């Protein structure tokens, strides 16, 4: 699937040759995210991501950066998560060198201009303000804080208006110096290019970039022994419901069993939640579940948006479906369907050069290894109904349930009773 070279400075260079494509996707993965941040600079990873689009010594304005990629018909963007930041560009393969030049220019030569920093600070604070107009996002933040209270993993990735307001240029430059170092970066390329072409361009771009020590992430703390409920009282047309349980890390031996269980419960229009909550009971338009895997922990979450008058009924119905997973084996036909769903979606997604670039780069940065599609297919196919019931009992524990609600309610006591 890929070739890998580690340069003398520690930078990992990955390439996947896709002869059938006419595009090239370049992704730069950096070990920088909210889990790496101290409280007083919460949101700095996300703020840095914004600033790297505001001008470099070679391309002094945001417009010049954008035009370099859009001028060849390409697209580019970036994203910050809890455990990484990624900068990416997808271009016609004939302009692969342009994409590499622009992305490494951003990474290594951004000016962090003080005037632009103050302008962008206002933009980031406005981005945070948008959350207050999105009840679903509010519920997500409430759930994170319930599951990982008073720690980096439970914070908003973008920080708070107060923490963003306090980030200075010096602290930003210091943070970049501590995280944007060769051994903490992976460049992953996918397209109709051979490894020699990719490696040659990478060597040219990073000449002179020296090794430096870098800061690690903050481990999760988990001391939950009783159910927790968080309520944000807000006048809304729908109540937002999130029920979450601590679960498995990306390295846990049962993570793929959990993924299959999650698919059975809440992925797609033939899942149990969709059929029961939407089709049979007509309680919600949108209901689904998800399994998130971090480096040392995870989260298994069910979400729904319902009429505020039907919130209690919906929570009971969701818990009923969760109970079924613990109390009875999944029928073999349902298990087969879930496995084919996972494999099919994964294979379809990997037809895109950017997806391949992200698949390789993200795994290499976070896991220091890359599992192939065949590896994942084998792991999924090995899951049994007995294992699903065992994992359901292990994860879906009443004493570790977390319920986040956003809606027109005054007291959370009624919801605490639903988890009792």
Protein Blocks (a to p, Z undefined) as FASTA:
>chain_A
ZZcdddfkopacdddddfkbcbdcddddddddfklpcfklgoklmmmmmmmmnopfklmb
fklmmmmmmmnopacdddddfkbccddddddfklmmmmmmmmmmmmmmcgkiaklmmmmm
mmmmmmmmmmmmmmklmmmmmmmmmmmghifklpcfklpfklmmmpcfklmmmmmmmmmc
fklcccddedjddfklmmmmmmmmmgoiacdddddddddddfbfbdcddddddddfbdcd
ddddddddfkbmklmmmmmmmmmmmgcjkbmklmmmmmmnomafbdcddddddfkbccdd
ddddddfklmmmmmmmmmmmmmmmmmpccdfklmmmmmmmmmmmmmmmmmpmklmmmmmm
mmmmmnopacdfklmmmmmmmpcfklmmmmmmmmmcfklcccddddjdfbfklmmmmmZZ
